[in-house]
């Protein structure tokens, strides 16, 4: 029984790492564009946490199972509006100033 314990612990750690990786891999993300028509240059926000949006020429939001919250103010101040589906808007926008990516 004592010899089985290290194998059980190793299996548990592998499962834990797989779950952690799968959770991180499913985070939603946002690509914003400087020019209208979703033209380059672009900035992609995919890391967990709050990001101030730099460009306002268009955006594409990719919903990957966890909602991202869009804010009317920088630094994710105020009330966040969750998005639960893919969206693409290739025109000038200024409604959202920051995004919080939940992971």
C-alpha positions in Angstrom: 0.0 0.0 0.0 2.8 2.4 0.9 4.3 1.9 -2.6 1.1 2.8 -4.3 0.9 6.2 -2.7 3.6 7.9 -4.9 1.8 6.6 -8.1 -1.5 7.9 -6.8 0.0 11.3 -6.1 1.8 11.4 -9.5 -1.5 10.6 -11.2 -3.3 13.3 -9.2 -0.7 15.9 -10.2 -1.0 15.0 -13.9 -4.8 15.3 -13.8 -4.5 18.6 -11.9 -2.1 20.0 -14.5 -4.3 18.9 -17.4 -7.4 20.6 -15.8 -5.4 23.8 -15.2 -4.2 23.8 -18.8 -7.6 23.2 -20.2 -9.1 26.0 -18.1 -6.4 28.5 -19.3 -6.8 27.3 -22.9 -10.5 28.1 -23.0 -10.3 31.8 -22.1 -12.1 34.2 -24.4 -10.1 36.9 -26.1 -10.4 40.2 -28.0 -8.6 41.6 -31.0 -8.9 45.3 -31.7 -7.9 47.2 -34.9 -6.5 50.7 -35.4 -8.1 51.2 -38.8 -11.7 50.7 -39.9 -12.6 47.5 -41.7 -10.7 45.5 -39.1 -7.3 46.4 -40.7 -3.9 46.1 -39.2 -2.2 47.0 -36.9 -4.1 45.0 -34.3 -3.7 44.3 -30.6 -4.9 41.0 -29.1 -6.0 40.8 -25.4 -5.9 37.2 -24.2 -4.3 37.2 -20.8 -6.4 37.0 -17.7 -7.3 40.2 -16.0 -8.1 43.8 -16.9 -6.8 45.5 -20.1 -7.3 49.0 -21.4 -8.3 49.0 -25.0 -5.8 50.8 -27.2 -7.4 50.9 -30.7 -11.0 51.8 -31.7 -11.1 51.1 -35.5 -13.0 47.8 -35.0 -12.9 44.6 -32.9 -13.5 40.9 -33.0 -14.4 39.1 -29.8 -13.9 35.4 -29.6 -16.1 33.6 -27.0 -14.3 30.5 -25.8 -16.5 29.3 -22.9 -15.7 32.0 -20.3 -17.3 35.4 -20.7 -15.2 38.6 -20.9 -16.6 41.7 -19.3 -16.6 45.0 -21.2 -16.4 48.3 -19.4 -17.3 51.9 -20.4 -14.3 53.2 -18.4 -10.6 52.5 -18.3 -9.1 50.1 -15.7 -12.4 48.1 -15.6 -14.1 50.7 -13.5 -17.9 50.6 -13.2 -20.3 47.9 -14.2 -19.0 45.2 -16.6 -21.1 43.9 -19.4 -20.6 40.2 -20.2 -20.4 38.9 -23.7 -21.4 35.2 -24.3 -21.0 35.0 -28.1 -18.6 35.7 -30.9 -18.9 39.3 -32.2 -17.2 41.2 -35.0 -17.6 44.9 -35.6 -15.3 46.5 -38.2 -16.3 50.1 -37.7 -15.1 52.9 -35.4 -16.3 52.3 -31.9 -15.7 54.0 -28.6 -18.3 52.4 -26.3 -15.9 50.1 -24.5 -12.7 51.4 -22.9 -11.5 48.3 -21.1 -12.0 44.5 -20.9 -11.7 42.0 -18.1 -10.9 38.5 -19.3 -12.0 35.9 -16.8 -9.9 32.7 -16.6 
